[in-house]
Amino acid sequence: MSEKILIIDDEQDIADLLEVYLKNENYVVYKFYCATDAMSCIESGDIDLAILDIMLPDMNGFSLCQLIRKKYTYPIIMLTAKIEETDKITGLTFAGVR
C-alpha cells in the first residue's frame, strides 16, 4: 500500500507541482490550500507525512504543526520561504524535535 502524504500550501502552483511529483512516485496525495479545509484529513489520522507551509491564509503553519503534534507523531516537513534563524528554531520546537 502506498504512503499517504498531506500537502497544505496556499501557493497553488507549489502544491500542484508537489502533488505531480509525489503521485509520479506512487504516493497517495491529499492536497489542500488552507488549514481549515485540511482538518478532516488531519483528524482521520491516516497520514504518513505532512508537508506544511508556514504562511497559510487561515492559520499559522507553526500553530497547525503544534495542533498535529498534540495527537500524531508522523513526520512533518515545513515548506517556507522564511530564512530567519528564529523561524527555523520555532519550526523545530513545534515539530517536537529535541
N, CA, C and O atoms as a CHARMM CRD file, in Angstrom:
* protein
*
  392
    1    1 MET  N      0.84200  -1.18500   0.00000 PROA 1      0.00000
    2    1 MET  CA     0.00000   0.00000   0.00000 PROA 1      0.00000
    3    1 MET  C      0.88600   1.24800   0.00000 PROA 1      0.00000
    4    1 MET  O      1.92400   1.27300   0.66200 PROA 1      0.00000
    5    2 SER  N      0.48800   2.26000  -0.72500 PROA 2      0.00000
    6    2 SER  CA     1.27000   3.48800  -0.85000 PROA 2      0.00000
    7    2 SER  C      1.14200   4.36200   0.38900 PROA 2      0.00000
    8    2 SER  O      0.10200   4.40400   1.04600 PROA 2      0.00000
    9    3 GLU  N      2.24100   5.06200   0.68900 PROA 3      0.00000
   10    3 GLU  CA     2.21800   6.00700   1.79100 PROA 3      0.00000
   11    3 GLU  C      1.34700   7.19600   1.42900 PROA 3      0.00000
   12    3 GLU  O      1.21500   7.56000   0.26000 PROA 3      0.00000
   13    4 LYS  N      0.75200   7.79700   2.45800 PROA 4      0.00000
   14    4 LYS  CA    -0.16100   8.92300   2.26700 PROA 4      0.00000
   15    4 LYS  C      0.51900  10.20400   2.72200 PROA 4      0.00000
   16    4 LYS  O      1.00100  10.29900   3.85000 PROA 4      0.00000
   17    5 ILE  N      0.55000  11.18100   1.83500 PROA 5      0.00000
   18    5 ILE  CA     1.21500  12.44600   2.11800 PROA 5      0.00000
   19    5 ILE  C      0.20300  13.58300   2.05000 PROA 5      0.00000
   20    5 ILE  O     -0.55300  13.71400   1.08700 PROA 5      0.00000
   21    6 LEU  N      0.21100  14.39700   3.09600 PROA 6      0.00000
   22    6 LEU  CA    -0.65200  15.57000   3.18500 PROA 6      0.00000
   23    6 LEU  C      0.15600  16.80300   2.80000 PROA 6      0.00000
   24    6 LEU  O      1.23200  17.04200   3.34800 PROA 6      0.00000
   25    7 ILE  N     -0.36200  17.58000   1.86300 PROA 7      0.00000
   26    7 ILE  CA     0.25800  18.83800   1.46300 PROA 7      0.00000
   27    7 ILE  C     -0.71400  19.96500   1.80200 PROA 7      0.00000
   28    7 ILE  O     -1.88000  19.93300   1.40900 PROA 7      0.00000
   29    8 ILE  N     -0.21900  20.96300   2.53700 PROA 8      0.00000
   30    8 ILE  CA    -1.02400  22.15700   2.81200 PROA 8      0.00000
   31    8 ILE  C     -0.17000  23.36900   2.46000 PROA 8      0.00000
   32    8 ILE  O      0.79000  23.69400   3.15700 PROA 8      0.00000
   33    9 ASP  N     -0.53600  24.02600   1.37200 PROA 9      0.00000
   34    9 ASP  CA     0.20000  25.19500   0.89600 PROA 9      0.00000
   35    9 ASP  C     -0.76800  26.08800   0.12500 PROA 9      0.00000
   36    9 ASP  O     -1.46900  25.61900  -0.77100 PROA 9      0.00000
   37   10 ASP  N     -0.80700  27.36400   0.46900 PROA 10     0.00000
   38   10 ASP  CA    -1.72600  28.28100  -0.21000 PROA 10     0.00000
   39   10 ASP  C     -1.24100  28.68800  -1.59000 PROA 10     0.00000
   40   10 ASP  O     -2.01700  29.22700  -2.37900 PROA 10     0.00000
   41   11 GLU  N      0.03100  28.44000  -1.89900 PROA 11     0.00000
   42   11 GLU  CA     0.54600  28.69400  -3.24500 PROA 11     0.00000
   43   11 GLU  C      0.15800  27.50300  -4.11100 PROA 11     0.00000
   44   11 GLU  O      0.80200  26.45600  -4.05800 PROA 11     0.00000
   45   12 GLN  N     -0.88800  27.66200  -4.90400 PROA 12     0.00000
   46   12 GLN  CA    -1.42200  26.54400  -5.66800 PROA 12     0.00000
   47   12 GLN  C     -0.40400  25.93100  -6.61700 PROA 12     0.00000
   48   12 GLN  O     -0.37800  24.71200  -6.78900 PROA 12     0.00000
   49   13 ASP  N      0.43200  26.75400  -7.23300 PROA 13     0.00000
   50   13 ASP  CA     1.43500  26.22700  -8.15700 PROA 13     0.00000
   51   13 ASP  C      2.40400  25.28500  -7.44000 PROA 13     0.00000
   52   13 ASP  O      2.75700  24.23000  -7.96600 PROA 13     0.00000
   53   14 ILE  N      2.82500  25.67100  -6.25000 PROA 14     0.00000
   54   14 ILE  CA     3.75100  24.83700  -5.47700 PROA 14     0.00000
   55   14 ILE  C      3.07200  23.54400  -5.05600 PROA 14     0.00000
   56   14 ILE  O      3.63300  22.46000  -5.22200 PROA 14     0.00000
   57   15 ALA  N      1.86100  23.65600  -4.50900 PROA 15     0.00000
   58   15 ALA  CA     1.12800  22.46700  -4.07000 PROA 15     0.00000
   59   15 ALA  C      0.85200  21.52500  -5.23600 PROA 15     0.00000
   60   15 ALA  O      0.99200  20.30900  -5.10900 PROA 15     0.00000
   61   16 ASP  N      0.46400  22.08700  -6.35500 PROA 16     0.00000
   62   16 ASP  CA     0.17500  21.26000  -7.53500 PROA 16     0.00000
   63   16 ASP  C      1.42900  20.55500  -8.04600 PROA 16     0.00000
   64   16 ASP  O      1.37200  19.38700  -8.43000 PROA 16     0.00000
   65   17 LEU  N      2.55700  21.25600  -8.05100 PROA 17     0.00000
   66   17 LEU  CA     3.80400  20.66000  -8.50900 PROA 17     0.00000
   67   17 LEU  C      4.24400  19.52800  -7.57100 PROA 17     0.00000
   68   17 LEU  O      4.65400  18.46200  -8.03000 PROA 17     0.00000
   69   18 LEU  N      4.15800  19.76300  -6.27100 PROA 18     0.00000
   70   18 LEU  CA     4.47700  18.71300  -5.30700 PROA 18     0.00000
   71   18 LEU  C      3.59300  17.49200  -5.52400 PROA 18     0.00000
   72   18 LEU  O      4.06100  16.35400  -5.48700 PROA 18     0.00000
   73   19 GLU  N      2.31600  17.74700  -5.75000 PROA 19     0.00000
   74   19 GLU  CA     1.37800  16.65300  -5.98100 PROA 19     0.00000
   75   19 GLU  C      1.78000  15.82500  -7.20400 PROA 19     0.00000
   76   19 GLU  O      1.76500  14.59500  -7.15000 PROA 19     0.00000
   77   20 VAL  N      2.13100  16.47700  -8.28000 PROA 20     0.00000
   78   20 VAL  CA     2.52400  15.77000  -9.50300 PROA 20     0.00000
   79   20 VAL  C      3.74700  14.89000  -9.24400 PROA 20     0.00000
   80   20 VAL  O      3.75700  13.71100  -9.59700 PROA 20     0.00000
   81   21 TYR  N      4.77300  15.47100  -8.62700 PROA 21     0.00000
   82   21 TYR  CA     5.98900  14.69800  -8.36100 PROA 21     0.00000
   83   21 TYR  C      5.72600  13.51400  -7.43700 PROA 21     0.00000
   84   21 TYR  O      6.21600  12.41100  -7.67900 PROA 21     0.00000
   85   22 LEU  N      4.96300  13.74200  -6.39600 PROA 22     0.00000
   86   22 LEU  CA     4.70500  12.67100  -5.43700 PROA 22     0.00000
   87   22 LEU  C      3.83000  11.57000  -6.02600 PROA 22     0.00000
   88   22 LEU  O      4.07000  10.38900  -5.77800 PROA 22     0.00000
   89   23 LYS  N      2.82900  11.94400  -6.79800 PROA 23     0.00000
   90   23 LYS  CA     1.98700  10.93600  -7.44300 PROA 23     0.00000
   91   23 LYS  C      2.78500  10.12200  -8.45700 PROA 23     0.00000
   92   23 LYS  O      2.54100   8.92800  -8.62500 PROA 23     0.00000
   93   24 ASN  N      3.73000  10.76100  -9.12800 PROA 24     0.00000
   94   24 ASN  CA     4.59200  10.03700 -10.06000 PROA 24     0.00000
   95   24 ASN  C      5.45300   8.98500  -9.35600 PROA 24     0.00000
   96   24 ASN  O      5.90900   8.02400  -9.97600 PROA 24     0.00000
   97   25 GLU  N      5.66400   9.18100  -8.06100 PROA 25     0.00000
   98   25 GLU  CA     6.42000   8.21800  -7.26400 PROA 25     0.00000
   99   25 GLU  C      5.47900   7.26200  -6.50400 PROA 25     0.00000
  100   25 GLU  O      5.89300   6.55400  -5.58600 PROA 25     0.00000
  101   26 ASN  N      4.20900   7.26700  -6.91600 PROA 26     0.00000
  102   26 ASN  CA     3.18500   6.35300  -6.38200 PROA 26     0.00000
  103   26 ASN  C      2.76700   6.61700  -4.93800 PROA 26     0.00000
  104   26 ASN  O      2.33900   5.70000  -4.23600 PROA 26     0.00000
  105   27 TYR  N      2.89000   7.85800  -4.49600 PROA 27     0.00000
  106   27 TYR  CA     2.35000   8.23700  -3.19300 PROA 27     0.00000
  107   27 TYR  C      0.88600   8.63200  -3.36300 PROA 27     0.00000
  108   27 TYR  O      0.48100   9.11200  -4.42200 PROA 27     0.00000
  109   28 VAL  N      0.10500   8.42600  -2.31800 PROA 28     0.00000
  110   28 VAL  CA    -1.25400   8.94100  -2.27900 PROA 28     0.00000
  111   28 VAL  C     -1.14500  10.35600  -1.71100 PROA 28     0.00000
  112   28 VAL  O     -0.56300  10.54900  -0.64300 PROA 28     0.00000
  113   29 VAL  N     -1.69600  11.34000  -2.41000 PROA 29     0.00000
  114   29 VAL  CA    -1.52900  12.74100  -2.01200 PROA 29     0.00000
  115   29 VAL  C     -2.88000  13.36100  -1.66400 PROA 29     0.00000
  116   29 VAL  O     -3.84700  13.27000  -2.42000 PROA 29     0.00000
  117   30 TYR  N     -2.90800  13.99200  -0.49500 PROA 30     0.00000
  118   30 TYR  CA    -4.05700  14.79400  -0.08500 PROA 30     0.00000
  119   30 TYR  C     -3.57600  16.24100  -0.08700 PROA 30     0.00000
  120   30 TYR  O     -2.67200  16.59700   0.66800 PROA 30     0.00000
  121   31 LYS  N     -4.17100  17.06500  -0.92400 PROA 31     0.00000
  122   31 LYS  CA    -3.68600  18.43400  -1.12600 PROA 31     0.00000
  123   31 LYS  C     -4.76000  19.43400  -0.71700 PROA 31     0.00000
  124   31 LYS  O     -5.92700  19.31200  -1.09000 PROA 31     0.00000
  125   32 PHE  N     -4.33200  20.43000   0.06300 PROA 32     0.00000
  126   32 PHE  CA    -5.24000  21.48900   0.49400 PROA 32     0.00000
  127   32 PHE  C     -4.51100  22.81900   0.42200 PROA 32     0.00000
  128   32 PHE  O     -3.28700  22.88400   0.53800 PROA 32     0.00000
  129   33 TYR  N     -5.28800  23.87800   0.22700 PROA 33     0.00000
  130   33 TYR  CA    -4.71300  25.21100   0.11200 PROA 33     0.00000
  131   33 TYR  C     -4.88700  26.04500   1.38000 PROA 33     0.00000
  132   33 TYR  O     -4.41700  27.18100   1.44400 PROA 33     0.00000
  133   34 CYS  N     -5.56000  25.48900   2.38600 PROA 34     0.00000
  134   34 CYS  CA    -5.69200  26.16100   3.67700 PROA 34     0.00000
  135   34 CYS  C     -5.87800  25.10600   4.77200 PROA 34     0.00000
  136   34 CYS  O     -6.28900  23.97800   4.50300 PROA 34     0.00000
  137   35 ALA  N     -5.57300  25.49000   5.98400 PROA 35     0.00000
  138   35 ALA  CA    -5.62800  24.55500   7.11300 PROA 35     0.00000
  139   35 ALA  C     -7.05400  24.10200   7.41000 PROA 35     0.00000
  140   35 ALA  O     -7.28300  22.93600   7.73100 PROA 35     0.00000
  141   36 THR  N     -8.00000  25.01300   7.30300 PROA 36     0.00000
  142   36 THR  CA    -9.39500  24.68000   7.60900 PROA 36     0.00000
  143   36 THR  C     -9.89300  23.52100   6.75600 PROA 36     0.00000
  144   36 THR  O    -10.54000  22.60300   7.26100 PROA 36     0.00000
  145   37 ASP  N     -9.59300  23.56500   5.47800 PROA 37     0.00000
  146   37 ASP  CA   -10.03900  22.50400   4.57600 PROA 37     0.00000
  147   37 ASP  C     -9.34600  21.17300   4.87400 PROA 37     0.00000
  148   37 ASP  O     -9.90100  20.10900   4.59700 PROA 37     0.00000
  149   38 ALA  N     -8.14200  21.22800   5.43500 PROA 38     0.00000
  150   38 ALA  CA    -7.36600  20.01400   5.69300 PROA 38     0.00000
  151   38 ALA  C     -7.70200  19.34700   7.01900 PROA 38     0.00000
  152   38 ALA  O     -7.26300  18.22300   7.26300 PROA 38     0.00000
  153   39 MET  N     -8.45600  19.99800   7.86800 PROA 39     0.00000
  154   39 MET  CA    -8.67300  19.49000   9.22500 PROA 39     0.00000
  155   39 MET  C     -9.29100  18.09200   9.26400 PROA 39     0.00000
  156   39 MET  O     -8.87100  17.26900  10.07800 PROA 39     0.00000
  157   40 SER  N    -10.26000  17.80300   8.42200 PROA 40     0.00000
  158   40 SER  CA   -10.86800  16.46900   8.46000 PROA 40     0.00000
  159   40 SER  C     -9.86200  15.40900   8.03400 PROA 40     0.00000
  160   40 SER  O     -9.88000  14.29600   8.56000 PROA 40     0.00000
  161   41 CYS  N     -9.00100  15.73100   7.10600 PROA 41     0.00000
  162   41 CYS  CA    -7.95400  14.80700   6.68300 PROA 41     0.00000
  163   41 CYS  C     -6.94900  14.58500   7.81700 PROA 41     0.00000
  164   41 CYS  O     -6.53500  13.45400   8.07100 PROA 41     0.00000
  165   42 ILE  N     -6.56500  15.65200   8.48700 PROA 42     0.00000
  166   42 ILE  CA    -5.64200  15.55600   9.61600 PROA 42     0.00000
  167   42 ILE  C     -6.25700  14.70700  10.71700 PROA 42     0.00000
  168   42 ILE  O     -5.58600  13.84300  11.28000 PROA 42     0.00000
  169   43 GLU  N     -7.51000  14.94000  11.02700 PROA 43     0.00000
  170   43 GLU  CA    -8.17600  14.23300  12.11700 PROA 43     0.00000
  171   43 GLU  C     -8.42300  12.75900  11.80600 PROA 43     0.00000
  172   43 GLU  O     -8.69500  11.97200  12.71300 PROA 43     0.00000
  173   44 SER  N     -8.33100  12.38200  10.53300 PROA 44     0.00000
  174   44 SER  CA    -8.50200  10.96600  10.19600 PROA 44     0.00000
  175   44 SER  C     -7.35500  10.13000  10.74400 PROA 44     0.00000
  176   44 SER  O     -7.51300   8.93300  10.98100 PROA 44     0.00000
  177   45 GLY  N     -6.19300  10.76500  10.94700 PROA 45     0.00000
  178   45 GLY  CA    -5.04400  10.06900  11.48300 PROA 45     0.00000
  179   45 GLY  C     -4.39400   9.10400  10.51700 PROA 45     0.00000
  180   45 GLY  O     -3.52100   8.33300  10.91600 PROA 45     0.00000
  181   46 ASP  N     -4.79100   9.12700   9.27400 PROA 46     0.00000
  182   46 ASP  CA    -4.32000   8.16900   8.28600 PROA 46     0.00000
  183   46 ASP  C     -3.28300   8.80100   7.35500 PROA 46     0.00000
  184   46 ASP  O     -3.35000   8.63300   6.13700 PROA 46     0.00000
  185   47 ILE  N     -2.31800   9.53300   7.94200 PROA 47     0.00000
  186   47 ILE  CA    -1.29800  10.24500   7.17800 PROA 47     0.00000
  187   47 ILE  C      0.07200   9.67400   7.56600 PROA 47     0.00000
  188   47 ILE  O      0.31000   9.33800   8.72600 PROA 47     0.00000
  189   48 ASP  N      0.95900   9.57200   6.58400 PROA 48     0.00000
  190   48 ASP  CA     2.31700   9.09500   6.84500 PROA 48     0.00000
  191   48 ASP  C      3.33600  10.23100   6.89500 PROA 48     0.00000
  192   48 ASP  O      4.39400  10.09900   7.51000 PROA 48     0.00000
  193   49 LEU  N      3.00700  11.35400   6.23800 PROA 49     0.00000
  194   49 LEU  CA     3.90200  12.50900   6.19800 PROA 49     0.00000
  195   49 LEU  C      3.08000  13.74300   5.86200 PROA 49     0.00000
  196   49 LEU  O      2.16500  13.68400   5.04100 PROA 49     0.00000
  197   50 ALA  N      3.41500  14.87500   6.50800 PROA 50     0.00000
  198   50 ALA  CA     2.75400  16.14500   6.18400 PROA 50     0.00000
  199   50 ALA  C      3.80000  17.14300   5.69600 PROA 50     0.00000
  200   50 ALA  O      4.90200  17.22600   6.23700 PROA 50     0.00000
  201   51 ILE  N      3.43300  17.88800   4.67300 PROA 51     0.00000
  202   51 ILE  CA     4.25900  18.98400   4.17000 PROA 51     0.00000
  203   51 ILE  C      3.43100  20.25000   4.37300 PROA 51     0.00000
  204   51 ILE  O      2.38600  20.42700   3.74700 PROA 51     0.00000
  205   52 LEU  N      3.91000  21.13000   5.25400 PROA 52     0.00000
  206   52 LEU  CA     3.14300  22.31600   5.64400 PROA 52     0.00000
  207   52 LEU  C      3.85600  23.59700   5.25300 PROA 52     0.00000
  208   52 LEU  O      5.06600  23.73200   5.43200 PROA 52     0.00000
  209   53 ASP  N      3.09200  24.52800   4.72100 PROA 53     0.00000
  210   53 ASP  CA     3.58100  25.88600   4.51600 PROA 53     0.00000
  211   53 ASP  C      3.43800  26.62000   5.84300 PROA 53     0.00000
  212   53 ASP  O      2.51800  26.33500   6.60900 PROA 53     0.00000
  213   54 ILE  N      4.31700  27.54000   6.11700 PROA 54     0.00000
  214   54 ILE  CA     4.20900  28.30600   7.36400 PROA 54     0.00000
  215   54 ILE  C      3.19700  29.43800   7.22800 PROA 54     0.00000
  216   54 ILE  O      2.43900  29.71100   8.15900 PROA 54     0.00000
  217   55 MET  N      3.18200  30.09100   6.08100 PROA 55     0.00000
  218   55 MET  CA     2.31500  31.25500   5.90600 PROA 55     0.00000
  219   55 MET  C      1.03200  30.85100   5.17800 PROA 55     0.00000
  220   55 MET  O      0.91900  31.01300   3.96300 PROA 55     0.00000
  221   56 LEU  N      0.08000  30.32900   5.92800 PROA 56     0.00000
  222   56 LEU  CA    -1.21400  29.94300   5.37300 PROA 56     0.00000
  223   56 LEU  C     -2.21200  31.07000   5.59000 PROA 56     0.00000
  224   56 LEU  O     -2.02800  31.88100   6.49600 PROA 56     0.00000
  225   57 PRO  N     -3.25800  31.14000   4.78500 PROA 57     0.00000
  226   57 PRO  CA    -4.18900  32.26400   4.89800 PROA 57     0.00000
  227   57 PRO  C     -5.05400  32.23300   6.16000 PROA 57     0.00000
  228   57 PRO  O     -5.48600  33.28200   6.63900 PROA 57     0.00000
  229   58 ASP  N     -5.30500  31.05000   6.69500 PROA 58     0.00000
  230   58 ASP  CA    -6.24700  30.95500   7.80700 PROA 58     0.00000
  231   58 ASP  C     -5.62400  30.51000   9.12000 PROA 58     0.00000
  232   58 ASP  O     -6.27300  30.58500  10.16400 PROA 58     0.00000
  233   59 MET  N     -4.37800  30.04800   9.09100 PROA 59     0.00000
  234   59 MET  CA    -3.72200  29.59200  10.31000 PROA 59     0.00000
  235   59 MET  C     -2.21700  29.60600  10.08100 PROA 59     0.00000
  236   59 MET  O     -1.74300  29.27500   8.99500 PROA 59     0.00000
  237   60 ASN  N     -1.49100  29.98000  11.08300 PROA 60     0.00000
  238   60 ASN  CA    -0.05000  29.93500  11.03700 PROA 60     0.00000
  239   60 ASN  C      0.39000  28.46700  10.95400 PROA 60     0.00000
  240   60 ASN  O     -0.11000  27.62800  11.70300 PROA 60     0.00000
  241   61 GLY  N      1.31800  28.15900  10.05000 PROA 61     0.00000
  242   61 GLY  CA     1.79100  26.79000   9.89000 PROA 61     0.00000
  243   61 GLY  C      2.41000  26.22600  11.15800 PROA 61     0.00000
  244   61 GLY  O      2.32800  25.02300  11.40900 PROA 61     0.00000
  245   62 PHE  N      3.03500  27.09400  11.96700 PROA 62     0.00000
  246   62 PHE  CA     3.58900  26.64000  13.23800 PROA 62     0.00000
  247   62 PHE  C      2.46700  26.15900  14.16300 PROA 62     0.00000
  248   62 PHE  O      2.59000  25.12900  14.82700 PROA 62     0.00000
  249   63 SER  N      1.38200  26.91700  14.19100 PROA 63     0.00000
  250   63 SER  CA     0.24400  26.53300  15.03400 PROA 63     0.00000
  251   63 SER  C     -0.38000  25.23400  14.55100 PROA 63     0.00000
  252   63 SER  O     -0.77900  24.39200  15.35600 PROA 63     0.00000
  253   64 LEU  N     -0.46200  25.07400  13.24200 PROA 64     0.00000
  254   64 LEU  CA    -1.00500  23.84200  12.67900 PROA 64     0.00000
  255   64 LEU  C     -0.10400  22.65400  13.03200 PROA 64     0.00000
  256   64 LEU  O     -0.59400  21.58000  13.38000 PROA 64     0.00000
  257   65 CYS  N      1.18300  22.84900  12.94300 PROA 65     0.00000
  258   65 CYS  CA     2.14200  21.81300  13.31100 PROA 65     0.00000
  259   65 CYS  C      1.95700  21.42400  14.77900 PROA 65     0.00000
  260   65 CYS  O      1.94300  20.24100  15.11700 PROA 65     0.00000
  261   66 GLN  N      1.81800  22.41300  15.63200 PROA 66     0.00000
  262   66 GLN  CA     1.61500  22.17100  17.06500 PROA 66     0.00000
  263   66 GLN  C      0.31100  21.40200  17.29200 PROA 66     0.00000
  264   66 GLN  O      0.26800  20.50100  18.12900 PROA 66     0.00000
  265   67 LEU  N     -0.72800  21.74100  16.57400 PROA 67     0.00000
  266   67 LEU  CA    -2.01100  21.05400  16.68600 PROA 67     0.00000
  267   67 LEU  C     -1.86900  19.57800  16.27100 PROA 67     0.00000
  268   67 LEU  O     -2.40700  18.68900  16.93100 PROA 67     0.00000
  269   68 ILE  N     -1.15800  19.33200  15.19700 PROA 68     0.00000
  270   68 ILE  CA    -0.93100  17.96100  14.73700 PROA 68     0.00000
  271   68 ILE  C     -0.14700  17.18400  15.79400 PROA 68     0.00000
  272   68 ILE  O     -0.47400  16.03400  16.08700 PROA 68     0.00000
  273   69 ARG  N      0.88300  17.80600  16.36600 PROA 69     0.00000
  274   69 ARG  CA     1.74400  17.13700  17.32900 PROA 69     0.00000
  275   69 ARG  C      1.02200  16.75100  18.62700 PROA 69     0.00000
  276   69 ARG  O      1.47500  15.85700  19.34000 PROA 69     0.00000
  277   70 LYS  N     -0.07700  17.40600  18.93100 PROA 70     0.00000
  278   70 LYS  CA    -0.84200  17.04500  20.13600 PROA 70     0.00000
  279   70 LYS  C     -1.37600  15.62700  20.05200 PROA 70     0.00000
  280   70 LYS  O     -1.61000  14.98500  21.07600 PROA 70     0.00000
  281   71 LYS  N     -1.57200  15.13200  18.82200 PROA 71     0.00000
  282   71 LYS  CA    -2.23000  13.84700  18.64600 PROA 71     0.00000
  283   71 LYS  C     -1.43100  12.83900  17.80800 PROA 71     0.00000
  284   71 LYS  O     -1.60200  11.63100  17.97700 PROA 71     0.00000
  285   72 TYR  N     -0.56900  13.31700  16.91500 PROA 72     0.00000
  286   72 TYR  CA     0.09200  12.43200  15.95600 PROA 72     0.00000
  287   72 TYR  C      1.60600  12.62000  15.96500 PROA 72     0.00000
  288   72 TYR  O      2.11600  13.67200  16.35100 PROA 72     0.00000
  289   73 THR  N      2.31100  11.57900  15.53200 PROA 73     0.00000
  290   73 THR  CA     3.77700  11.62300  15.52700 PROA 73     0.00000
  291   73 THR  C      4.37200  11.45600  14.13200 PROA 73     0.00000
  292   73 THR  O      5.58700  11.30400  14.00500 PROA 73     0.00000
  293   74 TYR  N      3.54800  11.48100  13.08100 PROA 74     0.00000
  294   74 TYR  CA     4.11000  11.31600  11.74800 PROA 74     0.00000
  295   74 TYR  C      5.03600  12.49100  11.42000 PROA 74     0.00000
  296   74 TYR  O      4.88200  13.58000  11.97300 PROA 74     0.00000
  297   75 PRO  N      5.99800  12.26500  10.52000 PROA 75     0.00000
  298   75 PRO  CA     6.95200  13.33100  10.16600 PROA 75     0.00000
  299   75 PRO  C      6.26000  14.53200   9.51500 PROA 75     0.00000
  300   75 PRO  O      5.25600  14.40000   8.81600 PROA 75     0.00000
  301   76 ILE  N      6.83100  15.69300   9.77200 PROA 76     0.00000
  302   76 ILE  CA     6.32600  16.94000   9.19200 PROA 76     0.00000
  303   76 ILE  C      7.49500  17.68300   8.56300 PROA 76     0.00000
  304   76 ILE  O      8.53100  17.88700   9.19500 PROA 76     0.00000
  305   77 ILE  N      7.31300  18.08300   7.31400 PROA 77     0.00000
  306   77 ILE  CA     8.28200  18.93200   6.62300 PROA 77     0.00000
  307   77 ILE  C      7.67000  20.31900   6.51800 PROA 77     0.00000
  308   77 ILE  O      6.56800  20.48800   5.99700 PROA 77     0.00000
  309   78 MET  N      8.39900  21.30900   7.02000 PROA 78     0.00000
  310   78 MET  CA     7.93500  22.68500   6.92500 PROA 78     0.00000
  311   78 MET  C      8.48200  23.27300   5.63400 PROA 78     0.00000
  312   78 MET  O      9.69500  23.31700   5.42600 PROA 78     0.00000
  313   79 LEU  N      7.58900  23.72100   4.77600 PROA 79     0.00000
  314   79 LEU  CA     7.95200  24.29500   3.48200 PROA 79     0.00000
  315   79 LEU  C      7.71000  25.79700   3.56000 PROA 79     0.00000
  316   79 LEU  O      6.57600  26.24000   3.74600 PROA 79     0.00000
  317   80 THR  N      8.77600  26.57800   3.41700 PROA 80     0.00000
  318   80 THR  CA     8.62100  28.00900   3.60700 PROA 80     0.00000
  319   80 THR  C      9.69300  28.81200   2.88300 PROA 80     0.00000
  320   80 THR  O     10.76000  28.29900   2.54600 PROA 80     0.00000
  321   81 ALA  N      9.38800  30.05700   2.65800 PROA 81     0.00000
  322   81 ALA  CA    10.36400  30.99100   2.09900 PROA 81     0.00000
  323   81 ALA  C     11.08600  31.74400   3.21400 PROA 81     0.00000
  324   81 ALA  O     12.02500  32.49800   2.95600 PROA 81     0.00000
  325   82 LYS  N     10.64800  31.53900   4.44000 PROA 82     0.00000
  326   82 LYS  CA    11.28600  32.23700   5.56900 PROA 82     0.00000
  327   82 LYS  C     12.69200  31.69900   5.77200 PROA 82     0.00000
  328   82 LYS  O     12.93600  30.50000   5.63500 PROA 82     0.00000
  329   83 ILE  N     13.62100  32.60300   6.10300 PROA 83     0.00000
  330   83 ILE  CA    15.00900  32.19300   6.25700 PROA 83     0.00000
  331   83 ILE  C     15.60400  32.57800   7.61000 PROA 83     0.00000
  332   83 ILE  O     16.76200  32.26400   7.88400 PROA 83     0.00000
  333   84 GLU  N     14.84600  33.23700   8.43700 PROA 84     0.00000
  334   84 GLU  CA    15.36500  33.68400   9.72500 PROA 84     0.00000
  335   84 GLU  C     15.65500  32.49600  10.64000 PROA 84     0.00000
  336   84 GLU  O     14.91900  31.50900  10.64600 PROA 84     0.00000
  337   85 GLU  N     16.71400  32.60200  11.39700 PROA 85     0.00000
  338   85 GLU  CA    17.11200  31.55200  12.33700 PROA 85     0.00000
  339   85 GLU  C     16.00200  31.27800  13.35100 PROA 85     0.00000
  340   85 GLU  O     15.77900  30.12800  13.72800 PROA 85     0.00000
  341   86 THR  N     15.30900  32.32300  13.79200 PROA 86     0.00000
  342   86 THR  CA    14.23300  32.13100  14.76900 PROA 86     0.00000
  343   86 THR  C     13.08700  31.30500  14.19100 PROA 86     0.00000
  344   86 THR  O     12.45500  30.53400  14.91200 PROA 86     0.00000
  345   87 ASP  N     12.81500  31.46200  12.89600 PROA 87     0.00000
  346   87 ASP  CA    11.77000  30.66000  12.25100 PROA 87     0.00000
  347   87 ASP  C     12.16000  29.18600  12.23100 PROA 87     0.00000
  348   87 ASP  O     11.31600  28.31500  12.44300 PROA 87     0.00000
  349   88 LYS  N     13.43300  28.90700  11.97600 PROA 88     0.00000
  350   88 LYS  CA    13.91000  27.52500  11.97700 PROA 88     0.00000
  351   88 LYS  C     13.77200  26.90800  13.36800 PROA 88     0.00000
  352   88 LYS  O     13.30900  25.77600  13.51000 PROA 88     0.00000
  353   89 ILE  N     14.17200  27.65000  14.37500 PROA 89     0.00000
  354   89 ILE  CA    14.08200  27.16300  15.75800 PROA 89     0.00000
  355   89 ILE  C     12.63400  26.94400  16.14900 PROA 89     0.00000
  356   89 ILE  O     12.30500  25.93400  16.77200 PROA 89     0.00000
  357   90 THR  N     11.76800  27.87500  15.79300 PROA 90     0.00000
  358   90 THR  CA    10.33800  27.73400  16.08700 PROA 90     0.00000
  359   90 THR  C      9.76000  26.50400  15.43100 PROA 90     0.00000
  360   90 THR  O      9.01900  25.75200  16.06500 PROA 90     0.00000
  361   91 GLY  N     10.08700  26.28500  14.16600 PROA 91     0.00000
  362   91 GLY  CA     9.59900  25.10900  13.44600 PROA 91     0.00000
  363   91 GLY  C     10.03800  23.81800  14.08500 PROA 91     0.00000
  364   91 GLY  O      9.23800  22.89500  14.23400 PROA 91     0.00000
  365   92 LEU  N     11.29900  23.73600  14.46800 PROA 92     0.00000
  366   92 LEU  CA    11.79600  22.52500  15.11700 PROA 92     0.00000
  367   92 LEU  C     11.17200  22.32000  16.48100 PROA 92     0.00000
  368   92 LEU  O     10.91300  21.18700  16.88800 PROA 92     0.00000
  369   93 THR  N     10.92900  23.41800  17.19100 PROA 93     0.00000
  370   93 THR  CA    10.29300  23.32400  18.50900 PROA 93     0.00000
  371   93 THR  C      8.87400  22.79300  18.38500 PROA 93     0.00000
  372   93 THR  O      8.49500  21.87500  19.11300 PROA 93     0.00000
  373   94 PHE  N      8.08500  23.35000  17.48200 PROA 94     0.00000
  374   94 PHE  CA     6.70000  22.91000  17.30600 PROA 94     0.00000
  375   94 PHE  C      6.60300  21.50000  16.74100 PROA 94     0.00000
  376   94 PHE  O      5.64200  20.78300  17.01900 PROA 94     0.00000
  377   95 ALA  N      7.59100  21.09800  15.95000 PROA 95     0.00000
  378   95 ALA  CA     7.56600  19.76500  15.35800 PROA 95     0.00000
  379   95 ALA  C      7.93800  18.69200  16.37600 PROA 95     0.00000
  380   95 ALA  O      7.82900  17.49900  16.09200 PROA 95     0.00000
  381   96 GLY  N      8.36900  19.10800  17.54000 PROA 96     0.00000
  382   96 GLY  CA     8.67500  18.13600  18.57900 PROA 96     0.00000
  383   96 GLY  C     10.09600  17.61600  18.53500 PROA 96     0.00000
  384   96 GLY  O     10.40500  16.60800  19.16900 PROA 96     0.00000
  385   97 VAL  N     10.97500  18.29300  17.79100 PROA 97     0.00000
  386   97 VAL  CA    12.37600  17.89100  17.73900 PROA 97     0.00000
  387   97 VAL  C     13.05300  18.40900  18.98500 PROA 97     0.00000
  388   97 VAL  O     12.86000  19.56300  19.36700 PROA 97     0.00000
  389   98 ARG  N     13.84100  17.56900  19.62000 PROA 98     0.00000
  390   98 ARG  CA    14.50400  17.97600  20.85600 PROA 98     0.00000
  391   98 ARG  C     16.00900  17.93700  20.70700 PROA 98     0.00000
  392   98 ARG  O     16.73100  18.25000  21.65400 PROA 98     0.00000
